[in-house]
Amino acid sequence: MASIAQTADLRGTVMSSDDGTSIENVVVKLSGTKLQAASDKNGIYNFGKVKIGDYKLIAEANGFEIYEQNITVAADRANNVAVYLKLQIKTLEVVDVNTKRGQKKDSNKVDVGVIKIDPKKEFPRLPSVGGEPDLVQYLQILPGVVSSGDQGGQLYIRGGSPVMNKMLLDGMTIYNPFHSIGLFSVFDGDIMKDIEVHSAAFNVQYGGRIGAVVDVSTRDGNKKNFSGKASAGPFVAKVIFEGPLKAYKPGEGSSSFLVSYRNSYLDQSAPKLYPYAIKEQGSLPYSFQDFFGKINIAAVGGSKLNLSTFKFSDRVSFPGSTNFAWDSYGGNLNFLMLPEGSSSIINGVIGYSSYKMQQLEPDQKARYSSIDGFNAAINFTYFFGADEFKYGIETNGFSTNFHTYNAADRLIEQVNFSTELCLFTKYKRRWKKFLLEPGIRMQYYASLGNTSFEPRFQGKYDITSYMRLKFAAGHYSQNLMSAASDRDVVNLFYGFLSSPEDLPKTFDGKPVTSRLQKSDHILIGWDMDLGRKSNLSIEAYRKQFGQLTNINRDKIYDNNEKNQDKPEQLRMDYILENGYAQGLDFKYMWENKHWYFWSVYSLTYVTRYDGIRQYFPTFDRRHNINLLLSYKYQTNTNRVLFNARWNIGSGFPFTQTQGFYEKLDLTNISSNYTNANGNLGIQYAQISGGRLPWYHRLDISIDWRHNMKKRQYVNINLGCTNVYNRPNIFYMNRVTSQRVNQLPILPSFSVAWGW
């Protein structure tokens, strides 16, 4: 009887028998029991406290044959069983939402405030701009996400500014993930494996930001055959090449490589293809280049090592005016270890990332910003039955070099180096219908001498098999700020600074004891499966920003000894603010064999207080609606997709012009101000006192793919952005009163060949 009561752990990795790729969301079962688990993004499944004995292991996933294997679970050790799935010869059109429903019911994940994106499945459903579906385009349809524009646009996630968002590529930090033409990110959609967007109240494994996290993982190169893709359209051309270094065979180790290169030539193609846009915009002087390379080394059983590198660059040249240049490069090593005979998982990363930008104005004054940073982390995960314990250590460091002039021609500069040491731990426990995940993160900012203790909590209650209640809360901090003020409608000079030393000594009547920016999040959500084909979710959140640092747009005096009698608001480079972001998001999704419908409505309120006045930042869009409709028709050799997306949103706040005056330079005491010619000065009205008109736009595309022999295919995409040519305002030139709109109607055509 004692031996019957013995238990052991069972785990393994689910892989494709065709090419060795790990497979996520595979439902793994043990016959004769109620035990069921879903594989994670690394293909790992885990069972705890399985009674020793003989079982039949069953694995099921859409598009793969059902896998069955007789196994024996032995005592006193972790039992590792690899699962190899075969692709179905004829893939049945199974509705994926059914699988998602099962995972929500049975998975050991809270997933509150999280959107998980499968680029291979989700990106083709989105109308592509210039023939290339992209992450930045997809993020805009998510709950609570707002884009500020097509040119130099940034993304604002649930009331946080871009610098509050942590962008990760295979575990390394990407400081500027968007190109100057706001239709594209630096991430090529064809190299991505999965994306997780943590929009609020994210858990302890992420730190150093107070807003949100976008975690992008790239796929491995083809482990069995040499393959590639070449494509071209009016905006972008690219080529991808991949293949095995050591070809994959079931039960053996393997290695592979992947190389991707993209080049945008909109500045050259626009005058020929879109002359009307050039006439309206003045110019479309945007170009960029992206390079990414990766080597994957996989061992038997699921352990793996990845080496990757990247280089992204942008150039913007406005004729007779301002020129901009962005350059990013870096690389990393990340690994996943599944120790033999143990139920633990070890993963880690070592990465380096650099971002530099320059702005050249006609006055020839130097304006530049750079940030160079490294990060290293190692995490340990242990399983105790259905419970999970995870802890990790992380260290980060970055140097900043910032040099610019504000509107009053006052120099603002900073050179700094910052280091951080982070420890976190969390415990996940299933208790009847509750799944609880408390954790704590300690973030030590060595260069500031500050320690931030950050308790966080996530939980889920399964009301029924088809209805769930989710909740989360947490405290967050960061030592990084943007060189662009939240009060600017358009600012292509998007540099970075560490928390400055010369902050006001008091704020809102209280002494300032820390240079850190801080926030507290609370989020509650509810989601429900409506039958077998649709899902409805509602989430409410509040982000309380206790302390923020911002560029002082009111500075008119140098902060030197002779000006110490002037108010801090008029001489400090930086100011302190607080505020909040709160909102309510509704998401409804429906899917069947041919049709897919996605709809999102977001109600958002964002405010800031700078010690003198309360104002709305320029990204405070009160109402935002996104509707996405996709139709798919597929045979063995052809696939046709029709996609349409409509977005409507209320107007952004902006600061109106109250008047003009002659601005004289009085620094030279020998000059005669009575006959001197000054520059044009602008008197601004109340901050964000006005609202722009409502924004709305329709995009459509038709995508045709034809599969040929020898694994080759041709893909043709016809698309159109801003179909009914809505003149959405971008900004107003304050001096000339000229209105500049966002991009007009832009039809596009692209061709891709894959092999």
N, C-alpha and C positions, 0 to 999 in steps of 0.2 A: 504493500500500500504506500510505503514511503516513496518508492521509485515512481509510482504513478503520479504523485503530487509534484515531482520535480518539473522545473521549467527551464527554458533556455531562450536566448535571443536568436532571431532569424532576420537576416537582411541580405541585400544584394543589389545589383545594378541591372537595370533593364536596358538592353541595347538592340539595335537593328542588326539582324544577322547578315544583311546585305552589305552594310558599310561600317558597322561598329559605332554608329552615332547613338549617344544616350537619348532615351525617349522619356519625355515628361508626361504626367497625367495618365499613366497606365494603371488600371485597377488590378491589384494583385490580391488573390484570395487563397485561403486554405480550405479544402473540401472537408465537410463534416463539422465546420466551426462557423462562427459569425465574424471571424477576423477578416478584416479588409483594409488595405492601405493603398495610397496613391503615390506613385513615384514623383520625386521632386525634379527641379530643373536639371539636376545632374544625373537623373535616371535612378536615383537611390530610393529603395523602399525599405521599410523597417517594421518588424513585429517584435514586441517585447512580451516576455513571460508566456511563451508558447509551451504547452505541455510536451514533454519528450515523447517521441513516437513517430509513426509513419503517416505521411499525408500526401495528398495530391495538390501540388501548387498550380494555380490557374491564373493566367494573365490575359487581360483583354484591353484592346485599344482600337479606336476607329482606324480603319485602313490596314489593319494587321490581322493575320490569322490568329485564332485563339491558341494560346500556348498552354500545354499541360506537361507536368513533370512529376514523377514520383520521387519524394524526398524523405529523408530521415532526419529528424531534429534530435541531436544528441545533447546530453547534459554537460555542464561544467565548461562550456565554451560558446562563443558566438558562431552561429552557423551561417556561412556565406554561400548563397546560391545565385549564380548569374542567370539571367533570363535573356534569351535571344529570340526576338520576334521576326517573323517573315511577313513581308508585304503581301497583301492579297493580290492575286492576279487581276481580279475584277473588283474594284473597290465599291462597296455599296454606299449609297448616299445616306449615311446615318446622320441624324441631326445631332450636332455636337453639344447643343444645350442640354441634352439628356445626360451626357457624361458630366457636364459641369454641375448639374443638379446633384448627381451622386457624390461628387467631390465636396460640395458644400455641406452635405449631410454627414459624410463619413470622414472627411479629411481632418487632420489634426492641425489646422491652420485657422487663425482668427480672420485675417485678411480684411481688417477694417481700415477704411481710408486708402485702400490699395486697388489700383487697376493693373491687371496683368495683361500684357500685350504679346501675342504671337505674331511677329512681323510677317511670316510666310503666309499666314491665314488672313490676318486683319488688314495689312497694307493694301493688297489688291482690291479690297472693297471700297477704298477711298479714291475719289476723283484725283488723278495725279496732275500736278502742275508741271508742264514741260515734259510729260511722259514719265516722270520719276516719282513714285510714291515715296514719302519721306516722313521721318519721325516728327519733325516740327509741325507738319500738316496734320498728322494723326493726333498729336497731343492737344491740338486746338479743339477737338470734338469731345474732350473729356470733361467731366463735371468740375466746375470751378476754375477752368483754365481760360485765360484771356490773352489774346495777342494784340500788341500795340500797333502793328502795321506791317505792310509788305516790304518796306525798305528800312533796314536797320532795326526791324522789329524784335521785340523781346517777349518772352512768355512769363506771365504772372500766374502763379498757382495758388488758388484760394487765398488771395489777399497778400501774398508775399512778393517782394521785389525779386528780380533775377538773382541778385547776389545772395539771397537767403536760400537759394535752391542748390543742393549738392548734386552735381552731374558726374556720374561714374561710368567709365568704360572699362570693363573687365577688372574693376576694383581700383583703378587709378582715377584721380580727379582731373576733369576737363574744365578749365576755368571759363572758357567762352565756347559753348557748344553750338552756336548759331552763326550762320554766315550773314554778311552785310545785306544781301538780298534775303529778306525775312521768310522766303518760301522754302529754304533748305537749312538743315542742320549739318554738322560735320560728320554725322554718322550715315554711312551708306546703308540703305535698307536691305541690300542683298547680303550683307555680311553679319547682320544681327540675328541672334538666336532667340532671345527673349528680353522683355523690358518690364520692369516693375516701377510704377509711379506711386510713391508714397506721398500723398497730397497733404496730410495733416496727421498729427499725433503718432508719428512713426516710432518704432521701438528702439531699444538701446544699441542695436548693432550699428546704427548710423549716428554720427555726431558731427559737431563743428558747424552746423547750420541750424537756423531757427525757423525755416519755412517749410521746405519739402525736399524730397530726394527722388531723382530719376536714375535708376540703376540699369545700365545696358550691358548685356552679355553678348559676345560675338560667338558665332558658330565655328566649329573646326573645319579645316579643309577636307576635301574629299579623300577618304582613306583607301579607296579602292581603284579609282580611275582618275586620269588627268581630265579636267573639265574646265570650262570657263564661260564667260559671257562678254559680249561687246554690244554696246548700245549707243545711240546718238539721237538727240532731239534739238530743238531750237535753243534750249537753255544749257544743257549738260551733255557731255559725252563721257563714257567710262568703259573700263575693261577690268575683268576679274579673271584671275588664273589660279588654279588650285590643283592639288593632287597628292598622292602618297609619297612619302620618303621611305617608309617601310609599309608595304601593302597590308591591309587588314585581313586576318583570317580568324574565324571564331576560335576562342581559347588561346589566342596569342596576342602579344603586344603589337602596337602599331604607331606610326607617326605620319604627320601630314603637314602641308603648308597651304597658306592662302594669301594672295596679294590682290589688293584693290587700288585702282587709281581713277579719280574723277577730275574732270576739267570743265569749268563753266566759261562760256564765251558770250554771255549775254551782251556785254559791251560792244561786241563785234557783230552779232547777229541782229540785235534790235534795230539798228538803222535800216537794215534791208527788209526784215520781216515785220517789224512793228513801227513804221515811221510815224504813225499817228500817236503812238505812245510817247515817242521821243518829243514830238511837238508839244504834247500836253504836259509831260513831266519835265521837259527841259533837257533831260538825258537819262539814260539807264546805265551808268558807268560802273557796273558791278562785274567782278570776275573772281573766281576762287579756284583753288586746287586742293585735292585731298588725296593722301596716300596712307594706306594701312597694310601692315604685314603681320602674319602670325604663323608660328610653328607650334604644333601640338604633339606631345609625346604621351601615349596612353599605355598603361600597364594592364595586365590581366586582372580582372576583378573590379575595375573602375577607377583606380588611382590614375592621376594625370598631371602633366606639367605643361604650362603654356608660356610662350615667349611672344611678345607683341611689340610693335612700334608704330608710330603715326607721325604725320606732318600735315598740318592744315594751314592754308594761307589765303588771305583776302586782299584785294586791291580795289579802292574806290577813288575815282578821279573826276571831280566835277570841273568842267572846263572853266578856266579863269577864276577858280575859287579854291575850295578846300580839297586836299588829298588825304586819304587814309590808307594805312597799311596794318594788317593783322598777321601775326605768325605764331603758330603753336606747334610744338613738337614734344615728343617724349616716348617712353616705353615702360614696359613692366614685365615682371615674372609672377605668375600666380600658379598655385598648386592645390590639388585635392588628394588627400591620403585616406585610404580605408585600411587601417592596420589589420592584418590577418589574425583571426581569432579574437577580435575585439569588436564591441558594438559601437565604438566611438568613431567620429569623423573629424579630421583635421584639415583645415584649409587656411591659406594665407596668401599674401600679396606683397610685393615690393615694387614700387612704381615711382616714376619721375615725370613731371609735366611742366612745361614752360609756355608762357603766353606773353607776347610783346605786341604793343601797338603804338603807332605814331600818327600824329595829326599835323599836317603842314598847312598853315594859313598864309594868306598874302603878306601878313605883317612879319613873316619869317621867324616868329618867336617859337622856341622849342616847346612842343607839347608831346609828352610821351608817358607811357606807363608800362611796367613789366612786372610779372610775378613768376617766380621759379619755385617749385615745391616738390617735396618727396613725401611719400607715405609708405609705411610698412605695418603689416598687421598679421596676426595669427589667431585663429579661433578654434576652439575645441567644443565638440558636441557629444554628449553622452545620453544614452537612452536607458531609462529604468522602467521597464514595462511600457505602458502607454505614455509615461512622463518623459520630458526632455529637459536636460540641463545644458546650458551653453554659457561659455565665458570666453573672453578674448582680451587681447592687449593690442594697442595701436599707437604708433607715434607718427607725428606729422611735423613738417617744417616748411616754411616758405619765406622768401625774401621779396620785398616790394621796392620798386623805384618809381616814384611818381613826380611829374613836373608839368604844371600847366598854369594858365592864367584865367581868372574869372572874368565876368562881364565888366567889372570895374578896373580891369587891367592889373589886378593884384595877384602876385605870384603865390601859388600854392604848391608846395613840394614836400616830399617825404621819402626817406630811405630807411628801411627797417628790416629786421629779421625776426621771425617768430617761430617758436617751437611749442608743440603740444604733446602731452602724454595722456593716453586714455585707457581706462579699464572698464569693462562692463561684464555684467552677469545677468542671466534671466532664467526663469524656471517656468516650464509649461506643464500644466496639469489638467487632465480631464476628470471632472467630478460630475457624474450623472449627465445632465444636459448642459452643464457649464464647461467651457474651455477657458481657463484663466492663465494669463501670461504676465506676471509682474517682473520688473527688472530695475536695475539701477546702473547708471553710468557715471563715472568720475572723469571729468575733463580737467586736466591740469595745464594751465597756460603758463609755461615756464618764463617766457619773456615778460609777462605781465605780473607774475607772482600771484595769480588768481587761481583758485580751484572752484570748479562748479560741480556740485552734486546734483544729479539729474534723475530723480525717480520717474519711472514711466510704467504704465499699466495698460494692457489690452485684454479684452474678454469677449466671449460670445456665449449666447444662450440660445439653444435650439428649442424654439417654442413648439414647433411640430417638425415633421420630416421635410416640410417644404417652406418653413418660415423661420427666420433667424433674427435675433436682436444682437447688435454689436456695440461696443463702447471702448473708448480709449482716452488716455490723458497723459500728459508729460510736460517736463520742464526742459528747455533747450538754451544753448548759448553758442556764440560764435565770435571769433576775432578776425573779422574780415568785413570790409565795407566797400561800396562802389564809389568810383570817382564821378559817377553821374548822379545828379540829384533826383529825388522822387518828384520834384516839381517840374522837371523838363519833359515836354511832350516828345521831342525827338532829340536823341543824343547818340551819335555814332561813336563818340569818344568814350568807350566803356572800359575804363581802367579799374585797378584794384588797389586798395590800401589796407594795411593792418590797422587795428584800433589805435588812433593817434594819442599822443601824450597831452597835447595842449587842448584839453576839453574844458568847458566851463566847470568851475568849482562847485557850483550849485545848480540844481534844476528843479523848477517848480517849487522853490522854497526849501528843498532838501539837499544835504551835502551829497556829492557824487563820490562814491567809494570804489567804483569799479569801472574799467574801460570796456568791459564786455557788452555786447548786445545780447538781449535776453528775450525769451518769449515763453508763454505757457499755452498749451493746446488742450482743448477738450472736444471730443467728437462722439456722437451717438448715431448709429445707423440701424436701418431695418431693411431687410430684403426678403422677397417672397417669390417663389416659383409659381407662375400662373399657368397651370397645366404643364405640358411637356415641351412647349416650344417657346416660352417667353419668361421674362423675369423683370420684376419691378424692384427698385431700390431707392431709398431716401436716406440722405445723410445731412445732419446739422452739425455745424462746427463753430468754434470761436478760438481765434488766436489773439492772445493778449500780449502786445509788445511792450514790455516793461521799460526797456531802454534801447533806443536806436541812435546811431550816429549818422549824421548827414553833412553834406557839403553846405557851407554857409553862403547862401546866395545873396545875403544882405551885407556882406563885408565891403566896407568902403575905406577902412583905415588899415595900415600895416600894424601888426601886433608887436610893436616895439616899445621901448621904455617911455618915449615921450607921449605915446597914445594910451597909457594905462588908465587915464581918467575917462576915456571914452567907454561907452557901454560895450559889454562883451559881445552883444548881438551884432555890433558894427565892426569889430576888429578880429574876432576869432575865425580861424580857418574852418572850424567844424562846430556844429551845434548838436545838442541832444534833443531827442524827441521821444514821445511814446505814442501809443495808439492801439487800434485793434482791427481785426478783420473777422467778420462773422457772415455766415451764409447758410443757405438751404439749397440742396441739390437733389433733383429728381432725375432718375435714369430708367428708361424702359427699353428693353431689347426683345425682339421677336425674330424667329428664324425657322425656316422649313427647308425643304429640299432645294428650292430655287431662290427663294427670297430671303433677304436680311434687312431688318429695319432697326435703327438705333436712334433714340431721341433723348436729349438732355435739356433740362431747364435749370438755370442757376440764378439764384437771388443773392446778391452780395452787397455788403456794406464795408467800406474801408475808410478809416480816418487816421489822421496824424495830428499831434499837438506839439508845437515847438517851444512852449513856454510863454508865448505871446498870443498865438492864435491857433485855432483848430481849423484844419483844412482837409480836403479830399485829395489824395495823390492822383496823378494823371491816369492811373490804370483802374480807377474805381468805376467799373462798369456795373450798373445796378442790375440790369436784366440781360441775360444771354441765353439764346436758344440755338441748338444744333440739331439738325435732322439729317440722317444719312439713310439712303435707300440703295440697295444693291440687288441686281438680278443676275443669276448665273445659269448658263446652259452648257452642259458638258457631255462630250462623247469620249470614246477611247482616243481619238486623235485631235479633237478640237475643244477649246474652252472659250466661251464668250462671256464677258462681264459688262454689264451696264451699271454705272455708278452715278449717283447724284447727291450733292451735299448742299444744304441751304443753311446759312448762318445769319441771325439777326441779333443785334445788341444795341442797348441804349448808348447814348453818347458819353464820351469821356469828358472829365472836367478839364478846363483850361483856364489860364490866367489872361484876362483881357488887358488891352492897352488903354491906359487912361489919358496919356498925352505924350508930347515930345518936348525936349528942351535942348539947348546947346550945352554940351559937356566940355568944359575948359580944363586944360592941364595946368594946375596952379603950383606944381612942384618946383618950377623954376621961378625963383623970386625976382629975377631980372626981367621977366616977360611982362608985357603990358596987356592986361586982360581986356582993356577997353577997345583995342583994335585987333585982338587975336581971333583967329578962326578956330572954333572948337569942333568937336565931333558931335554926331547926332546922339543924344541921350534919350532913353525911353523911360517913361514913368508908368510903372505897372499898377494895375488895379488890384483888388483883393485876390489873394492866391486861390486859384481854382473856383473863382466866382462865376464862371460861365460853364455851359455844357455844349459840346458839339452835337450835331444832328445824329439821329440813329444811323447805325451801320447795318447793311444787309448785302449779301452776295450769294449767287448760285454758281456752283461749279459742276460740270458733268464730264464724263469720259466713257468711251467704249474701248474695251481691251480684248483683242483676239490673239489666242495662242494656238499654234498648230504644231503638234508633235510629229517629228519625222523619224526615220530609221537611225540606228546607231546613236541613240540618246540625244539627238539634235532637236532643236525646236526654233521656231520663229515667233516673235511677239511683236504685234503692231498695236500702238495706242493712239487713239484720237481723243483729244480733250479740249476743253474750253473753260477758262477761268473768268469769273465775272460775266456770265452769259448775257445778262440783259444790261450790261455796261452801266451799272450803278455808279454815279460819281461820289464815292465815299471820300470824305475829306481826310487828308493826311495832316496838313498844318497850314497856317496862314503866315505869309511873310509880313512881319510887323511893320517893316519900313515901306514896302511897296503895296501892301494890302492885297498881294496876289495870293489866290487860293491854289494850293497844290493838293491834288487828289491822290489817293492810292491807285494801284494799277488798274487800267481800264480793261476792257474785254481783250483776252489773249488766247486765241486758238493755238493749239500745238499739235505736233505729230512726231512720234518717235518710233524707231525700229530697233529691235534687239535680236541678236542671234546667240543661242546657247548651244553648247556641245558637251 
